[in-house]
Amino acid sequence: MKQHNNNDWWTGCALAIGVGIAAWIPTAHAQDEWPTKTIRLVVGGPAGGTADALARLLAEGLQKTWGKPVIVENKAGAAGALAIADLQSNGKDGHTLLVIQGGVVSEAPLANKVHYKPFDDLKPLAQVSRTGLVLVANKDVPVSNLKQLVDYGRSQKDGLVFASYAPGLKGHTSGMLFGQLAHVPMRHVGYKGSPPALNDLMGGHVPLMFDGVTTSLPLIKAGKIKAIAVAYPTPISGLADVPTFKELGYPQLSQAGWFAVWSRPGVAPAVQQKVREATLAYFKQPSVQNRIKEMGMEQGDAVTSDEMMADLKQAYQQQAALLKSINYQPE
């Protein structure tokens, strides 16, 4: 009887193991074969913008690597919230991914009321580029460097007026931080995006702006506006002759921003790794790096998802402190 029971026990174990293996094999096989259909890269910005350009560059690489169609879809508006909602609805299996700047986690939730949990609903898989801000001026502002700007600002009864591409984001708080450090009163004018702000800058309606390098670079090169200083740890390739705030005595204005490809955290780890490896390999190519530099950006770092999230948490805390210092209230 005991022997019979033992046999039954071993038979049950074998059946359980067999069922487990049978269940595992299709899953593992599916992940090996992924992608099985068209990949969607959802962009949290308009067509022609920085995130759009990077997504289209990434689409070229992933399509070559995997031999599957990769399409770019723009979901501009609400500081990236519309693109994130798309990812949350369609990104369960990894065939929908997001291309957007890290500020969607470290800045936007502090500036606006959002319907996502920034550190729970998104996972950065691979950096595609790093970039910073540049302080630009109308060409008729009577300064040519940062020291002259500080002296000029202190001489003005009401200080300086500056524009940014959105209230509550880095372009806004960088200007306010600069004012605090330089002891120059700064008055902010917020816009909905860089293009209208740059138009007013060129038209003389505002004298200064903290803008993303990529959108200001063509106008700087054309002589329509002038660059004063770059908020980035090192000189940026596209603006090699423009000093950084750090080297001019303002190390607090040197934090880099970055763009990445993101997924939902629950996507299969093997799929996440496949996206990460393909992205990093493509963006290592010299021809791709040159295209990144032409946009006014630097190559992304091969940091892990955990390292990127740690960077975002630090940036979030710094941004929260800056917004608190200027009594900013989320819109």
N, C-alpha and C positions, 0 to 999 in steps of 0.2 A: 504493500500500500504506500509506504514511504517512497519507494522507487517511482511508483506511478505519479505521486504528487510532485516529486522532483522533476520528472519528465515534463509534467504540465507547466511547472514553473519556468523551466528552460525554454519550452516552446513559446510561452507568453513573452519572455524576454526577447526571443528572436523575432517574434512578430512585431513587438514594439519598436525594436531597432530598425527592422525592415520598413515599417511605416514611417519612422523618422527620417530614414535615408531617402525614401521615396518622396517625402514632402520637401526635403532639402534640395534634392537634385534639380527639380524644375526651377526653384528660386535662384540657385547658384547659376544655372544655365542661362536664365533670363538676364541676370546681371552681367554675365560674360558677353551675351549678345547685344546688350544695351549699347547704343540706342536702337530701338526697333521701329521708330517712326520719326517724323519731322521734329526737329528741335526748335523751340521758340525762345528767343532772347527778348525779354520784355525790358524796355528802356524807361527809366524814370525821368524822362526829359523829352524835349521836342526834337523833331527831325532836324538835322544839321547842328545839333548841340554837341557838347563834348562826350557825354555818355553815348549818344547815338553813333558818333564817329568811332568810338572804341568798340561798341557792340558790333558794328559792321566789319571792323577789322577782326574781331574775335570770330565772327560768323565765317569769314573766309577760312580761318585756320581750322576751326572745328569741322567744317564741311570737307576740307582736304584730308583731315585726319580720319574721320569716321565714314566718309562716303555717303552721308545722309544729308538731306536738305536741312539748312539752318536758316531760319527767317528772323528778321528783326521787326518788332512791333513797338511803336511808341505809345506810351501811356503817360503823357505829360499832365502835370497839374497836381495840386494839393501836396506840394513838396515831396513827391514820390509815393504818396499814399495810394494813388490809383494803381500804380505798377505793383506795389506790394499786395494789394487786394487781389490782383490777377494771379500773382504767384501763389497766394494762399489758396485760391480756388482751383488752380490748375497744375500746381507744381508737385503733387504728391509723388509721382514716379520719376521726377527729374527731367522730364522732357520739356518742361517750362522752367527757365532760369531767369534771373534778374541781373541786369547790369546797371549799377548806380554807385554814387559816391558814398563813402562811409558816414558822411554827415546825416544820412537818413536815419542812422542810429544815434549818433552823438550830438546832433544839432536839432533836427526837425522836431522830435518829440518835446523838446524844451521850448521851441518857438511857437508850435501849433498844437492844438488838441488832435491827437491821432487815435485811430481805432486799432492799433496793433501794439504788441509788446515788443519793443525794439531788441531786447536782449534774449527773447524767447522765440520769436516767430521767424527770425532770419539767421542765416549762417553764411559768412563769407568763405568761399572756397579757395579763391586765388586772386591776388592783386594783379591788375593789368597795367596800372600806371600810378605814379605818385606826382603830386603837383602842389602848388602853393598859391598864394594871393600876391597881387602886385598893387602897390599904391600908385595910381596914375593921376595926372593932372591935366587940365585944359592947357593947351599950348601957350596961352597968353598969361597964365599965372606967373608972376615975376620971381620964380625960383627955379633952380636947376639941380638942387640936391636936398637931402633931408635936413641938414643943418639950417640951410636958408629957409626951408619951409617952417621949421620950428620957430626961428626968429621972426618970420613973417606972421605966423599965427599968434605969437605972443604980442605982436604989435597991433593986432586987430582988436578993437573993443569987444566984439562978440565972439572972438576966436575964429574957427574955421568950420565951414559946411562941407560935408562929404556925403556921397551917395553909396548905396550898396544894392545888390541884386535882390535882397529880400530882408525884411525886418526879422531880427532875432537870430539870424544865421551868422556864419563866420565873418562875412564881409562887414556886417554891422558891428559885431563885438570887437573886431580887430581895430576898427577906427576909434571906438571908445577906449580900448585899452591903450592905444597909441597916445591918445589925449591925456590919459591918466599918467602915463610914464613920462611924457614930454612936458607935462604941465601946460597944456594948451586946451582951452575949451573946444569941444567938438560937438557940432550939431548934425544930427543924422537925418537924411532923407531916404526913405525906403522905396524901392521900385519892385515891380513884378518881373524880375528877370534882368539880365545884363543888357540886352539890346536897347530898351528904352532909357536905361540909365546912361549908357554910353552915348546915346544920341544927345541927351541933355548935357552931358559932359563936353562933348564936342561943340555944342551950341552955346556954351558959356552959361547955362542955367545953374549948373553946380560946378564948383572949381576942382573938386577932388573925388576920387572913388577908390574903394578897395574892391578889386575885381579878380576873378579867376584869370590866370595867365593866358589860358587858351583863347578866351574871347577878346582880351585886350591886345594880344600879340600882333595881329594883323594891322591894327590901328597904330600901334607904336612904331612898327616897321614902316608904315606909310607916312609917319610924321604928323598924324592927325591928333595924337595925344602924346604926352611924355611920361616915361616911367621914372619914379623917384626911388623906390626901394622894393625889394622882393621879400615877402614873408615865407621863408623856406630855410631849412638848415644850411644849404649850400647854394652857390650860384646856379641858376637854371640855364640849361644849354641854349635855349632860344633867346635868353637875355643875359648873356655872359658878361656884358659890360655894365649891368645894373647891380649895384651892391645889395647885399642882404641886410635886413634890419639887425640881424645878429652881429655882423661885423661892424655895424654903425653904433653898437652899444645898446641894442634892444633885443636881447636873447629871448625875451618872453614872446616875441613875434616871429617864431621860427618853426612852429609846428607844421608838419607836412600833412596834407590830406591825400586820400587815395581812392581810386575806383577799383571795384572788384566785381567778379561774377559770384552771385549768391544763389543759394537754394533754400528750400524749407529744411529745417533741422532733421526732420524725420525721413528724408530721402535715404535710401540704402547706402551704407558707408562705401561699398564698392563702387557705386555710381558716383558718389561725391569725389572719390579718389580719382576716378577716370576723368571727370571734368577738370579737376585740379591739375593733373599731370599733363593733359592735352593743352590746357591753357598756358601753363608755365613753359612748356616746350616750344609752343608757337611764338610766344612773346620773347623768347630768348634769341630768336633769329635776328641777325644784324639788320636785315632789311626792315623788319618790323620795328626794331628799336629806333631806327632812323625815322620812321614814320611817326613814332611816339614823340620824338624830339622835335619834329617839325610842327607838332601841335602845341609845343610849349610845355611838355611834360617830361618826366623821367621814367625809366623802367621801374616797374613794380618790384617789390622784394619777394623772395621766395619764403615768406613767413607762413606759419601754420594758421589754421582757423582760430585756435586758442590764442595765439599771439595777436592776431588781428582784433579779436574780441577784447583782449586786455588793453590794447591801444585805444579802442573805442570807449571803454569804460573810463579810462583816464581822461580822454578828450571830453567825454560827457560831464565829468565832474568839474573840469576847468571851465567849460562853457556855462554850466549851471551857476558857478561862482561869478562869472562875468555878468551874466544876465541879472543875477541878484544885485550886483553892485550898481546897476543902472535902473533897478526897479522895473525890469521888463515883465510884462504880463502876457502869457500865451494868448494868441488870437483864437 
